[in-house]
Amino acid sequence: MIMTKYVGFSEDRTAVSFEASLKPGRKYQLQLPSKFIDATGYFNKPYLIEFETKK
């Protein structure tokens, strides 16, 4: 996966968006690092996202 553009955070700062170049029929993994801070000031734990694109 190649990230092509960082879009940014939502207005309420609960979501982050980016664009990526994906190929059909492939499995991908993305791990969000523990650099994000929640509304109470705590850092998040690393978060793994797995998905597969359609063929």
Backbone as CSV, one residue per row, in Angstrom:
resi,resn,N_x,N_y,N_z,CA_x,CA_y,CA_z,C_x,C_y,C_z
1,MET,0.855,-1.171,0.000,0.000,0.000,0.000,0.898,1.231,0.000
2,ILE,0.575,2.153,-0.871,1.306,3.408,-0.920,0.346,4.524,-0.555
3,MET,0.656,5.225,0.519,-0.169,6.373,0.899,0.184,7.529,-0.027
4,THR,-0.830,8.033,-0.721,-0.589,9.063,-1.721,-0.898,10.475,-1.229
5,LYS,-1.747,10.569,-0.193,-2.108,11.908,0.284,-2.639,11.827,1.707
6,TYR,-2.131,12.689,2.570,-2.672,12.853,3.924,-3.769,13.896,3.832
7,VAL,-4.995,13.509,4.161,-6.138,14.420,4.060,-6.263,15.252,5.325
8,GLY,-6.202,14.604,6.497,-6.248,15.337,7.758,-7.272,14.760,8.725
9,PHE,-7.435,15.459,9.827,-8.383,15.058,10.861,-9.755,15.652,10.585
10,SER,-10.784,14.967,11.062,-12.145,15.489,10.977,-12.259,16.708,11.893
11,GLU,-13.317,17.479,11.692,-13.498,18.686,12.516,-13.596,18.363,13.997
12,ASP,-14.220,17.224,14.327,-14.358,16.855,15.741,-13.139,16.077,16.260
13,ARG,-12.138,15.896,15.387,-10.858,15.257,15.731,-11.002,13.802,16.190
14,THR,-12.044,13.117,15.690,-12.234,11.718,16.053,-11.852,10.766,14.925
15,ALA,-11.490,11.299,13.763,-11.120,10.465,12.622,-9.998,11.127,11.845
16,VAL,-9.161,10.306,11.248,-8.094,10.803,10.377,-8.278,10.148,9.013
17,SER,-8.021,10.901,7.956,-8.228,10.392,6.601,-6.975,10.540,5.759
18,PHE,-6.793,9.572,4.863,-5.707,9.645,3.901,-6.127,8.874,2.661
19,GLU,-5.439,9.120,1.562,-5.683,8.395,0.328,-4.529,7.425,0.117
20,ALA,-4.844,6.273,-0.474,-3.823,5.260,-0.705,-4.055,4.587,-2.047
21,SER,-2.972,4.098,-2.616,-3.029,3.337,-3.844,-3.107,1.856,-3.486
22,LEU,-4.223,1.204,-3.873,-4.456,-0.199,-3.540,-4.630,-1.010,-4.815
23,LYS,-4.286,-2.286,-4.738,-4.443,-3.187,-5.878,-5.530,-4.208,-5.562
24,PRO,-6.275,-4.662,-6.586,-7.345,-5.631,-6.354,-6.809,-6.990,-5.905
25,GLY,-7.607,-7.665,-5.053,-7.282,-9.006,-4.620,-6.087,-9.114,-3.688
26,ARG,-5.803,-8.069,-2.955,-4.657,-8.082,-2.037,-5.106,-7.860,-0.602
27,LYS,-4.325,-8.443,0.320,-4.536,-8.218,1.748,-3.575,-7.119,2.196
28,TYR,-4.076,-6.249,3.070,-3.270,-5.140,3.570,-3.341,-5.078,5.085
29,GLN,-2.291,-4.539,5.666,-2.249,-4.250,7.099,-1.728,-2.835,7.271
30,LEU,-2.300,-2.151,8.225,-1.894,-0.796,8.570,-1.904,-0.695,10.084
31,GLN,-0.816,-0.223,10.657,-0.790,-0.063,12.114,-0.694,1.412,12.461
32,LEU,-1.679,1.863,13.233,-1.628,3.235,13.731,-0.711,3.248,14.949
33,PRO,0.246,4.149,14.974,1.189,4.182,16.089,0.562,4.791,17.343
34,SER,1.275,4.711,18.438,0.765,5.247,19.707,1.106,6.724,19.856
35,LYS,1.002,7.475,18.779,1.296,8.914,18.801,0.032,9.763,18.922
36,PHE,-1.126,9.131,18.851,-2.382,9.865,18.932,-2.832,9.979,20.388
37,ILE,-3.393,11.121,20.731,-3.828,11.390,22.104,-5.343,11.567,22.104
38,ASP,-6.014,10.927,23.059,-7.469,11.074,23.129,-7.846,12.373,23.839
39,ALA,-9.141,12.619,23.965,-9.637,13.873,24.538,-9.237,14.059,26.000
40,THR,-8.922,12.967,26.682,-8.534,13.071,28.095,-7.025,13.159,28.285
41,GLY,-6.268,13.155,27.168,-4.823,13.321,27.254,-4.017,12.037,27.274
42,TYR,-4.683,10.891,27.084,-3.972,9.612,27.082,-3.591,9.209,25.661
43,PHE,-2.400,8.633,25.513,-1.965,8.119,24.229,-2.713,6.821,23.917
44,ASN,-3.033,6.632,22.646,-3.678,5.376,22.260,-2.650,4.250,22.239
45,LYS,-3.144,3.020,22.266,-2.287,1.861,22.072,-2.136,1.661,20.567
46,PRO,-1.030,1.060,20.114,-0.922,0.762,18.680,-2.144,-0.040,18.228
47,TYR,-2.658,0.266,17.054,-3.902,-0.328,16.579,-3.685,-0.892,15.182
48,LEU,-3.891,-2.190,15.014,-3.682,-2.864,13.739,-4.995,-2.954,12.971
49,ILE,-4.962,-2.552,11.713,-6.107,-2.630,10.816,-5.738,-3.583,9.673
50,GLU,-6.589,-4.581,9.434,-6.367,-5.533,8.346,-7.588,-5.527,7.441
51,PHE,-7.349,-5.563,6.136,-8.456,-5.620,5.182,-7.973,-6.225,3.875
52,GLU,-8.935,-6.608,3.045,-8.625,-7.205,1.742,-9.465,-6.514,0.677
53,THR,-8.862,-6.210,-0.457,-9.587,-5.589,-1.562,-10.237,-6.672,-2.419
54,LYS,-11.321,-6.306,-3.117,-12.014,-7.242,-4.000,-11.133,-7.566,-5.208
55,LYS,-11.361,-8.755,-5.764,-10.638,-9.156,-6.990,-11.249,-8.529,-8.205
